Amino acid sequence: MWSFTLAFMAILVGCSAMPSTPGNLTLERRTTINDGTAFVQGTIGNMTWQASGVLESGCTLSTITDCYHMYLTSDPSEQLDSKHLDSPRQRDEFHFPQVSAGTEFAYSWKQYLYSSTGTGSTWFHIMQAFGVSENNPLVTLDAVSGTLRIKDYVRGTGGPSCGSIACPTTDLANYHGTTTTHHISGKFGPSGSLSYTITNDTGSTILSYNVTGAMGAGAGYIKFGMYRITFDGMTTANAVVGDWSG
C-alpha cells in the first residue's frame, strides 16, 4: 500500500515539475501539415492553405486558440513556391473563399509575428485582397524595411501613395511580438469598398485603411500569412495565425 502511495505521489510531483514558459507561451504538440520540402495546397474547413514552407497545426501561444505555426527558411533558394520559380518566393498563406463582385464580406483572424522575423526592401505580404481576373493583389499589408505599410495597387502602384492620400504606415516594432487581430470587410468589383483595421493585444489600433470605389474588375478573396520574395541575407520568418471567422 505504501509503495503504491509513494508511486502515485511521484507521478504528481513529476507532473507539477513539467517546464512552463513565461507570458503568453504554453507547451503544445504540433502536427505537421507541410514540412517545407515541396509546395503544397489543401483545405481546412472552408479555408484554402498554400505552403512552400513549414506549416503546422498547434503552436506555442495561449492567445490564439485554434492556431497554426508558419516557418520560412533564411535560405533564398529553399522552400520556394514552385509556381513562380522565375521570381523566387516563399509562401505560407490561408485564404477565405472567393466572393463575387458586389457581394459583401466580413472576416477576422489573429496573427503573431515573431520579432526575429526581419525585412528587406522587397515585398513581404502579410495580407492580400486579391483580384481573380487580375490574378494579382489589389491591396496588401506589407512588412518592408522595418515598416508595416498598406499598399494599394488600384489607387496607386504599390508605393507610398494610396491615390489622393499617403498609404498608412507604422514602425514594424508596433506589430512584432504582439498578438494582432485583423478585421476586414467590404466588396470586390468596380463599385467596391474595403475597411481594414489591425489592433494589438491591448485593443489599441496599430493600423487602419478605409476606401470606397474600385476593388478590382470582379471576384476576389482575402489571404493572410507570410508571402515574400527571397533575397540574400534575409532572416527566417516565424509566425502564428488562427482564430479566423467569417
C-alpha positions in Angstrom: 0.0 0.0 0.0 2.8 2.4 0.9 4.7 1.6 -2.3 1.6 2.4 -4.3 1.1 5.7 -2.4 4.7 6.8 -2.9 4.5 5.9 -6.7 1.3 8.0 -7.0 2.9 11.0 -5.2 6.0 10.7 -7.5 3.7 10.9 -10.6 2.1 14.1 -9.1 5.5 15.6 -8.4 6.6 14.8 -12.0 3.5 16.4 -13.4 4.0 19.6 -11.4 7.6 19.7 -12.4 6.8 19.9 -16.1 8.5 23.0 -17.6 6.4 26.1 -18.1 7.1 29.1 -20.3 6.6 32.8 -19.4 3.9 35.2 -20.5 1.5 34.0 -23.2 3.6 30.9 -24.1 2.4 27.4 -23.4 3.6 24.0 -24.4 1.5 22.3 -27.1 2.1 19.5 -29.5 2.3 20.5 -33.2 1.1 18.4 -36.2 2.9 18.9 -39.5 0.7 19.9 -42.4 3.6 20.7 -44.8 7.2 20.0 -44.0 8.7 22.6 -46.4 10.1 20.2 -48.9 7.5 21.0 -51.6 4.9 23.5 -52.5 1.5 22.0 -51.4 -2.0 23.3 -51.0 -5.2 22.0 -49.4 -8.2 22.9 -47.4 -9.1 23.1 -43.7 -12.9 23.6 -43.3 -13.8 26.4 -45.8 -10.3 27.8 -45.8 -7.6 27.1 -48.5 -4.0 26.9 -47.5 -0.9 27.1 -49.7 2.6 26.4 -48.2 6.1 26.1 -49.6 7.5 26.5 -46.1 6.7 24.6 -42.9 3.0 24.7 -41.8 1.9 23.1 -38.6 -1.3 22.9 -36.6 -0.8 23.7 -32.9 1.5 26.4 -31.6 3.1 27.8 -28.5 0.7 30.8 -27.9 -2.1 30.8 -25.5 -3.5 34.0 -27.1 -4.6 32.1 -30.2 -6.8 29.2 -29.5 -7.1 27.5 -33.0 -3.6 28.2 -34.1 -1.2 27.3 -36.9 2.6 27.8 -36.9 4.3 29.1 -40.1 8.1 29.0 -40.7 10.1 30.1 -43.7 13.8 29.4 -44.0 16.5 32.1 -44.4 18.0 30.3 -47.4 16.7 32.2 -50.5 17.0 29.1 -52.7 14.9 26.8 -50.5 11.2 26.4 -49.7 10.2 28.1 -52.9 6.7 28.4 -54.4 7.2 26.2 -57.5 4.6 28.2 -59.5 6.9 31.3 -59.5 10.5 30.0 -59.9 11.3 32.8 -62.4 10.8 35.2 -59.4 11.8 33.1 -56.3 9.4 33.5 -53.4 8.3 31.7 -50.3 4.7 31.3 -49.2 2.7 30.1 -46.1 -0.9 31.5 -46.5 -4.5 30.8 -45.8 -7.4 32.4 -47.8 -11.1 32.8 -47.3 -13.5 31.5 -50.1 -13.8 33.5 -53.3 -16.7 36.1 -53.4 -18.4 37.6 -56.4 -18.2 41.3 -57.3 -20.7 43.2 -55.2 -21.1 40.6 -52.5 -20.3 41.9 -49.0 -17.7 40.0 -46.9 -16.5 40.4 -43.3 -13.7 38.4 -41.8 -11.3 38.4 -38.8 -8.2 36.5 -37.8 -5.2 36.7 -35.5 -1.5 36.7 -36.2 1.6 36.8 -34.0 4.8 37.7 -36.0 7.9 36.9 -34.0 10.4 39.7 -33.6 13.1 37.5 -35.1 11.5 38.0 -38.5 13.4 40.6 -40.4 12.6 42.5 -43.5 14.2 43.9 -46.6 13.4 46.4 -49.3 11.4 43.9 -51.3 7.7 43.0 -50.8 6.6 40.8 -47.9 2.8 40.4 -47.9 1.0 39.7 -44.6 -2.4 40.2 -46.0 -3.7 40.4 -49.6 -7.1 41.5 -51.0 -6.7 39.5 -54.2 -8.4 40.1 -57.6 -9.3 37.0 -59.5 -9.4 38.4 -63.0 -6.3 40.5 -62.4 -4.6 37.4 -60.8 -2.8 40.0 -58.6 -3.2 41.7 -55.3 -5.4 44.8 -55.1 -4.5 45.9 -51.6 -1.9 44.4 -49.3 -0.4 44.7 -45.9 3.4 44.5 -46.1 6.4 44.4 -43.8 9.2 46.3 -45.7 12.4 47.9 -44.4 11.3 47.8 -40.8 7.9 49.3 -41.6 4.4 47.9 -41.6 2.6 49.5 -44.5 -0.6 49.4 -46.7 0.0 49.1 -50.4 -2.8 49.9 -52.9 -2.4 48.7 -56.4 -5.8 50.1 -57.5 -5.4 53.7 -56.4 -1.6 53.6 -56.6 1.2 51.4 -57.8 2.1 49.7 -54.5 4.2 52.7 -53.5 3.8 55.3 -50.8 0.7 56.8 -52.4 -2.8 55.4 -52.0 -4.5 57.7 -54.5 -5.0 61.1 -53.0 -3.6 60.2 -49.6 -0.4 58.7 -48.3 -0.7 55.0 -47.5 -0.9 54.2 -43.8 2.4 53.1 -42.2 3.8 52.3 -38.8 7.0 51.1 -37.3 7.2 47.3 -37.5 8.1 47.2 -33.8 4.5 48.0 -33.1 3.5 44.7 -34.8 6.3 42.5 -33.8 5.9 40.2 -30.8 2.2 41.0 -30.1 -1.0 39.1 -30.9 -2.7 41.2 -33.5 -6.4 40.9 -34.5 -7.3 41.8 -38.1 -10.9 42.9 -39.1 -11.6 43.3 -42.8 -14.9 43.9 -44.7 -16.1 45.3 -48.0 -16.9 44.3 -51.5 -14.9 43.4 -54.6 -15.7 44.8 -58.0 -16.0 48.2 -59.8 -18.2 49.6 -57.0 -16.4 48.1 -54.1 -15.0 49.1 -50.7 -12.5 48.0 -48.1 -12.4 48.6 -44.4 -9.4 47.1 -42.6 -8.3 47.5 -39.0 -5.5 45.9 -37.1 -5.4 46.0 -33.3 -2.9 44.8 -30.8 -3.4 42.6 -27.7 -4.5 45.6 -25.6 -7.1 46.5 -28.2 -5.3 49.6 -29.5 -5.3 50.2 -33.3 -2.0 49.6 -35.0 -3.1 50.5 -38.5 -6.3 51.0 -40.4 -7.3 51.7 -44.0 -10.7 52.6 -45.4 -11.5 53.2 -49.1 -14.5 53.1 -51.4 -14.6 52.7 -55.2 -12.9 50.2 -57.5 -11.8 47.0 -55.9 -10.8 45.1 -59.0 -12.9 44.1 -62.0 -14.8 41.2 -60.5 -14.5 38.5 -57.9 -11.8 38.3 -55.2 -10.7 36.8 -51.9 -8.7 37.7 -48.8 -5.4 36.0 -48.0 -3.2 36.2 -44.9 0.0 34.7 -43.6 3.5 35.2 -44.9 4.4 35.6 -48.6 7.7 37.1 -49.6 10.2 37.4 -52.5 13.5 35.9 -51.5 16.9 37.8 -51.2 20.4 37.2 -50.0 20.8 37.9 -46.3 17.1 37.6 -45.3 16.2 36.1 -41.9 13.9 33.2 -41.1 10.2 34.2 -40.9 8.2 32.9 -38.0 4.5 33.5 -37.3 1.4 32.0 -35.8 -2.1 32.6 -37.3 -5.5 31.4 -36.4 -8.9 32.1 -34.7 -10.4 33.2 -38.0 -14.1 33.8 -38.6 -16.3 34.9 -41.4 
